[in-house]
Amino acid sequence: MGSLIEGLLTLDGGLATELEARGADLNDDLWSAKVLLEAPEAIAAVHTAYLEAGADCIGTATYQASFEGFRNRGLTQLESAGLFELAVRLAVDARDAFWSEPRNRKDRHRPLVASSLGPYGAMLADGSEYRGDYDVSASDLRTFHEARWRAVSGHGADLTAWETVPSEAEALVLADLLRARPQEAAWISLSCRDERSICDGTPLRDVAARLDSVANLVAVGINCTHQAFVGPLIREARAVCTKPIFVYPNAGGRFDAENKRWATDVEAIDWSAAVRKWCALGATGVGGCCRVGPADIRVIRETLVSIAHDV
């Protein structure tokens, strides 16, 4: 894991939106976790597509999975825990099958599997994951996140990715959880509303500075954010943070949280130019979030390889 984190890392793209592109109906409070119940083989196929596109790390289909959400579907605690395990196993098995082919090992490190865990607001499925304004105590946040973290642990993932974290309060709860389990590795990725601030209005620089002291935090990320903000945000984080910086923005457009659909089209992005710019500013991991698919990840991978060869 260390050699990948220290070098340039190609992250995967949007899991849920790629499932939608392949025909899945995710107009549901469970979002991509719904597919765990209905067609887990579709999730495995998307993992494989990202690996074949060049991803050095794939994220599990647990971003919006929660015990609360599964309970609302009538599942028991044990059945819910089984779905968390299934999601991790799908990613691990896809990675292992990919790596078992000698042709896939050329000029590559063994890909990582990150257990993807979204913020508290993702469970609410009301758009608050992009605002961070949910009224809940730090203690309740800790209980929520710790239960899910334990559910994905011990099933073969290499590390955890807490993603789309919209508030400083939630980021600091996650940092405390990570400090309490120093044998575990994770990154924390923040969602941002503009060129300087995370979604709750806190300057990214302030949050990144506080996260920098967490020894087993392997990176600070910026995700589910408009790509136009990424360059300035890298500068803000890099000014105070010694950790690797991972960036994986959306492909643009506005998401209608009430109706759970994209209200505008994907924007045209020159991924090669963007990746070169972001790496020059200090990013060491690049991928995509919503509506960034395998074809985009292939371009990102090719660009990162080219940058590495130029160094």
N, C-alpha and C positions, 0 to 999 in steps of 0.2 A: 504493500500500500504506500509506503513512504516514497518510493521512487516515482510513482505516478503523481502523488500530491505535490511533490517538489518540482516536477516538470510541467509541461503543457498538457492539459487534460481535456479531452473531448467529451462533453456531457451529452446526454440524449436529448430528445425533443419532447414535445407534449404527448403524454400517454393518452389522456382522455380525448383530446381533439383528434388524435390519429385514429383512435377507436371510432369516433364519430365519422371520420372521413371514410372508414371502412364499413359504415352502415349501422353502427350501434346507436341506439336511442338513449341518450344520457340525460334527458329532461327529467331529472330525478334528484332527490336530496342526497342520495349516496354517490351520485356522479359516476366516476369510473369504477368505484367499488361495487356498483350494481352489477357489473359484468362478471365479478367473482361469483355471483349467484347464478348467472344465466349462461355465460359462455367463457369460462376461464381459458379455453384454448385460444380465444381471440387475443387475450392479453399476452399469452406466450408468443403469438405471432408478431405482435408489435415489438416486444422485447427483441426478438430475433432480427426484425427489420432494422432496428436502431444499431444493434451490434454489427450487422452487415454493412451499415452505412459508415461505421467507424467509431461508434461510441466507446469510450474507455470506461464509462460508468453508466449503468441503467438504474432507474428508480422503480420501486415496486408500486403496485396498484393499491396503495394504502393511504394516499394523500387525504382522501375524504372519508376513509373508513373510521368508524367509531363504534364503541359499545352502545352508545345511546342510539345511533342511527340504526344499527342492526336490531336492537331491542324493539324499535318502532316497527320493524318488519316481522316481529314475532319470534326472533331467534333468541335462544338462551345464551347465557354468558359463555358457556363452553362452546357452543356452535359459533359464536362470534369470534372467540379466540382461534378456532379452527380456520376461519376465513383469513385472519391476519397471517397465520402460518402458511396457508395455501398461497397467498399473494407473494410471500417471500420465496417460497419454494418454486413458484412459477418462474421468477426472475433468476434464481440460482440455477435451476435446471436448464433454462434457456442459455445462460452464460456458459455452463459446463458443457452443454452439447455443442455450442459454437466453438469453444476452445478445444474440444476433442478432435476437431478437424485440423490436421497439420497445415493446410493451406491458409487457415485463419490466423496462424501464429507469426506469419512473416512480418517483421518490423513492427511488432505490437507487444505491449504488455498484456498480461491476463486481465481482462476487464473486471471492474469492481461492480458489486451490487450494493446500492444504497437503499435502506428502508425509508421510503418517503412518508413524512408525516406533516400534514398541513396544520394551520393554526386553529384555535378554538372556533373562530368564525366560520371555518369550512364546515364544521359539524352543524352549525346553525342554518347554513345554506340560504342565507338572506342577504348576501353581499357584504356582510360586516367584516369578512376577511380582507376586504380592500379598504376598510376604514379603521379597524381596530377599536371601535367604540362600544364593544359589548360590555355590559355591566356585570362583571364577575370579579371575585376576589383573587388575589395572588395564590391563596391556598387552593381555591377551586381550580384555577388554571394548572397548578402543579399536579393535583389529583388526576385531572383529565389527561394531561400529557404523560404522566408517569405510567398510567394504566396502558396506554397505547404503546409506549416505548417498550414496556415489558412484554407486550403481546407479540411484537415483531422480533424480539431478541432471542438468540439461541437457535435460529433456524437457518443460519448459513450466510446471512448478509455480512458484508465487510464493514459497514458503517451505517450511520443514520443521517438522513438529510431532513432537517426541519425547515420547511419551505413556506414562502409567501407570508412571513411573519410581519404583521402590520404595525405593531406597537412596541415601544421600548419596554413596557412592563412585561409583555409576553416573552420578549427576547431574553430579559434578565431572569425570568423563571426558568427558561430552558438552559441558560448558562449555569444556574445553580444546580439543576438536575444533572448536568454533565459533570460538574465538579464533584458531585456526590458519587459518581461512578467513573473514577479516573482510568479504569481499564478499558472503557468504551471510547470510540472515536465518532465524531459527528461534525457536520457543518451546519451553520444556521444561516439561512438566506432570507433577506428582508425584501418586502415589496415597498416600492417608493412611488410617491405621487408627483414628484417633480425632480429637478436637477440637484436638489440638496437634501430633501426630507423624506423620511419614510412615511407611510400612509397616515399615521396619527399626528404628523406634523413635527416630530422630533428630528433634529438634524441627524442625518446619517453619520456624520463625523462623530457625534456624541455616542451613538450606539456602538459603532465600530471600535471606538477607543475602549469602551467598557468590556467588549467581548474579547479584546486582544489578550487579556490576561488569563484566559481559560486555556490551560495547558493542553487538554485533549480535544480542543476545537481545532479541526484541521484546516478550516477555511471559513471566511465570511463571504456570503453570497448576496447577489441582487437578482431577483427573478420576478416574473409576472409583472413586469414594468415596461413602459414604452421604450423602445430601443433608442429613441432620440435622447433620452435622459442618461443612458448608460455611461457614456464617456465622462461627463462631469461627475457622476456618482462614483466612478472608479477613482477619480482624483480626490474626492472627499474622503473615501475610505482609505486610500493609500497614504494620505497625509498623516494618519494616526494609527494605522494598523500594519503590523508586520506579518500577519497571516496571509496565505494565498487568497486571492480574490477570484471568486467564481461569478460569472455573469451569464444569465440565460433568460433574455427578455422574451416578451410576446412578439408575434408577427404583426402587431398593430390591430387596430379596430376597437370597437366599444362592445363590452359584454353587458347584456341586459340580464341582471341578476334575478329580477322578478320572474321573467319568463324563461330563464336559463338558456339563452341563445345569443349568438353573436349578431349584433344589430348592424354592423358595417363590415365591409370586405377587408381581406388581408391587404396590408400595404406592401409595396414593392421594396425589398431590402437587398442591397448589395452586400451579401454576407461576407464575401472575401474582404472587401474594403473595411467593413465594420470590424471584423475580427482583427485585422492588422492594426487598426486604430486602437482597439481596446487592449490588445496585448502591449502595444507601445506605451500605453498609459499605466500598465501594471497588472492587467488581468492575466491569470495563469490557467483558468478553466473557462471554457466557453461552450455553450449549448443553447437550447431554446426552451421556451415554455409554451403557452397556448398557441396552437396553429403553426408551430414550427415542426415540420415533418422530417422523415428520413432523407429526402432529397436535400433539404437544407443542412442537415447534420453532415451529409457527405461533403458538401462544400466547406463547412466549418472544419472538418477533419483535414481535408486536403490543404486548407490554408494554414492550419496549425503545424502540419508536417513541413510545409514550405518554410514557415517562420523558424522552426527548430533547425532546419538545415542551413538557414542563413546565419544563424548565430555562431 
